[in-house]
Amino acid sequence: MAVRILYFAWVREQIGVAEEDVNLPATVETVGALIDWLSARSDRHAEALASRERLRAAVDEAFVPLSAPIAGAREIAIFPPVTGG
């Protein structure tokens, strides 16, 4: 499955790219499994994605938990918690 991965804030800075297009294996079925798969891609990915409690995600622009399925997703964003004022 081809999907665009977007990274924001310090996640982007640690990985070194704002986005990447990837072809996911069929075994990657949730956001959490995606994070595991991405972590194996490079040391930079592994470092940026190591603390799951510090990560949030959106699938096709909708906030989701890391346990959310990604079947049919076109875009998945990974970012730190969002605060506002």
KATA-V371480 format. One record per pair of residues at least 6 apart in sequence whose ideal C-beta (glycine too) atoms are under 6 Angstrom apart, sorted by sequence separation. I is the first residue (numbers start at 1). J is the second residue. If there is no record, write none. Layout:
BEGIN
i: {I,I}
j: {J,J}
END
This chain:
BEGIN
i: {12,28,39,38,39,57,7,28,39,38,59,6,60,35,59,60,4,5,60,4,5,59,58,2,3,57,1,56,56,31,54,16,15,15,14,15,14,32,31,11,30,31,30,29,11,11,3,9,4,5,6,7,8,9,3}
j: {18,34,45,45,46,64,15,37,49,49,70,19,73,49,73,74,19,20,75,21,22,76,77,23,24,78,24,79,81,57,80,44,44,45,47,48,48,66,66,48,67,68,69,69,78,79,73,79,75,76,77,78,79,80,76}
END
